[in-house]
Amino acid sequence: MAIRDKFPDTLYISVQDMVRIVQRKGLSACIAGVARNIEADFLRWESFDKSARLACHSSEGVIELMPIADARQFAFKYVNGHPKNTRAGLPTVMAFGVLADVATGAPRLLSELTLTTAIRTAAMSALAAKRLARPDSRVMALIGNGAQSEFQALAFRDLVGIRELRLFDTDPAATAKLVANLAGSGLRLRACASTAEAVRGADIVTTVTADKSNATILTPEMMAPGMHVNAVGGDCPGKTELHRGVLERASVFVEFEPQTRVEGEIQQLPADFPVTEFWRVLAGTHPGRRNREEVTVFDSVGFALEDYAALRFVRDAARELGIGEVMELVPRAEDPKNLFSVIVAQEEELAV
Amino acid sequence: MAIRDKFPDTLYISVQDMVRIVQRKGLSACIAGVARNIEADFLRWESFDKSARLACHSSEGVIELMPIADARQFAFKYVNGHPKNTRAGLPTVMAFGVLADVATGAPRLLSELTLTTAIRTAAMSALAAKRLARPDSRVMALIGNGAQSEFQALAFRDLVGIRELRLFDTDPAATAKLVANLAGSGLRLRACASTAEAVRGADIVTTVTADKSNATILTPEMMAPGMHVNAVGGDCPGKTELHRGVLERASVFVEFEPQTRVEGEIQQLPADFPVTEFWRVLAGTHPGRRNREEVTVFDSVGFALEDYAALRFVRDAARELGIGEVMELVPRAEDPKNLFSVIVAQEEELAV
């Protein structure tokens, strides 16, 4: 039917499809590709209609919708955060998302984003560290060895030059899992008995813990001059990882300030505590790290623009590799004013 | 695998699946079923975490996300409104939505909502008219004979007792299409040459036009005592259908006041213009229509709770009829902290 040809398709990328994309392109190439897209999109910061995500909180966790748009494309992600899920065998974080045409509202891509979120979060972290950490950083402490930790490790290996990981998790089985998964990665892996031990001697400290509490995983006495902190796990009201003293003595960089004031580590600090949106560093209007002694913190909460960049990557990779399938998410009528006919027309089709 | 058994499924309902549901149950039964769910959910008004929808406006239209949740379920709808789409053969309104478990964040249902939105909008309109129109209403003017008009007509026939439709559309082909579609409906159908002609003698006036402008389709001199106006098409900033004089002389009922102040017909009026949330009429704390002379207006914009009710209907009908298929929207790992293993495990699966 003619209408089916001119009607824009909705491409569906399942978890299996995304696994195929990662396997065909390689995980390192996917992380690097998403990082390139994030950088390109952050350099167009002013082109986007930005808002803080819409969060629905319950006693067990949070469900969020993260929309963003430029003049051509609208994107949103659905994502949850339920720290106790793992006890029931479920992931803490599950996500999917959509790209749509602004000109018509037609959804063009529906994709899994659980795997993709792990990739984009790691890509964002590494992109920030590349500008904010000392260039000779080689040792990273990785606090929290759960679902996202391997992705962080590989992103920092590939994009930042990290060669050694110092690992700590309150669950030793999580650390053992990470060590097993990254055995062939070329990274030196050292399991540590505490956060303090892991942080000692590290150039970069990545915190990616799941517990929903005002934790103080990093305290001021653990910090050494010149460290860069990649604070990933504190990302909603009541969920922080850093002692406020760590923030007060550091230069703090954020994604989208209005969202981070509510969700980030800086929720602990007065609303006028100075922070810098990271896109300014990419754009060259802020120098980023000023010297070798400065402590820098990337107070990351995850911003919709990173998912927009990741969805672009998934779409382009799927097209290139011929992966995914077309789904009939919206009806196609010969006469769009005749929605009623869809019921009748398909009845005839079904009757054949 | 054990994990696949305990992992909650995501059911996918495509357009074809929804057509099958409508054909198996009958359109009238679907409209009535959704109306029952809306009534039940509106009676639990205080149980819901409500917010105005998030709208992304462009020169051509709007894309909206409509989330809502109670203690057990989170729902959202994606919906656009692009009046010029029909020129390119695309629907003005396209929609899909999700039901998820609040306790875990797991998405449980992804469904088409274009057909379903037409059904739920008609169900909501008829439910309101049943309480707000004169009980002996038999004649309805239907202004705007596009994609949603047949659904409105049948809902008012079934739930309100309408026997005659007086039709007008600026596009005569749209009216002809409606007349053809409803030839066997038992409704008397009269095509009229103007809105004024269609409205004359009507008990109820339904406006469901698509144009994005501050239109004045209904003006005060067209109104007769005792009329009920079901104003459906004015639903975003800059898109209204009624002359303000119609509103000023009527008792105005709305879905969710904070959203309607921005999007509804009452956007033309001061913020303190008195309105009544319709759930109060259902709950018995507001009488609704007070006498046979009063003019009532249901200033409908479409509220997330109606989609929540509709998604419940779709899920229950799909289960009852065994329609739909399971989609792998989120990954299933034996160890949920080992997301990284999904890439490897599925590689092995794929290699088999």
Interface residues (C-beta under 8 A of the other chain):
Chain A: I3 K6 F7 P8 Y12 S14 V15 Q16 V19 R20 V22 Q23 L27 D49 S51 L54 C56 S58 E60 G61 V62 I63 L65 P67 A69 A71 F74 F76 Y78 N80 G81 H82 N85 T86 A88 G89 L90 P91 T92 M94 A95 F96 V98 A100 V102 A103 T104 G105 A106 P107 E112 T114 L115 A118 N145 G146 A147 Q148 E150 F151 D171 A174 K177 N181 M327 E328 L329 V330 P331 R332 A333 D335 P336 K337 N338 L339 F340 S341 V342 I343 V344 Q346 E347 L350
Chain B: I3 K6 F7 P8 Y12 S14 V15 Q16 V19 R20 V22 Q23 L27 D49 S51 L54 C56 S58 E60 G61 V62 I63 L65 P67 A69 A71 F74 F76 Y78 N80 G81 H82 N85 T86 A88 G89 L90 P91 T92 M94 A95 F96 V98 A100 V102 A103 T104 G105 A106 P107 E112 T114 L115 A118 N145 G146 A147 Q148 E150 F151 D171 A174 K177 N181 M327 E328 L329 V330 P331 R332 A333 D335 P336 K337 N338 L339 F340 S341 V342 I343 V344 Q346 E347 L350
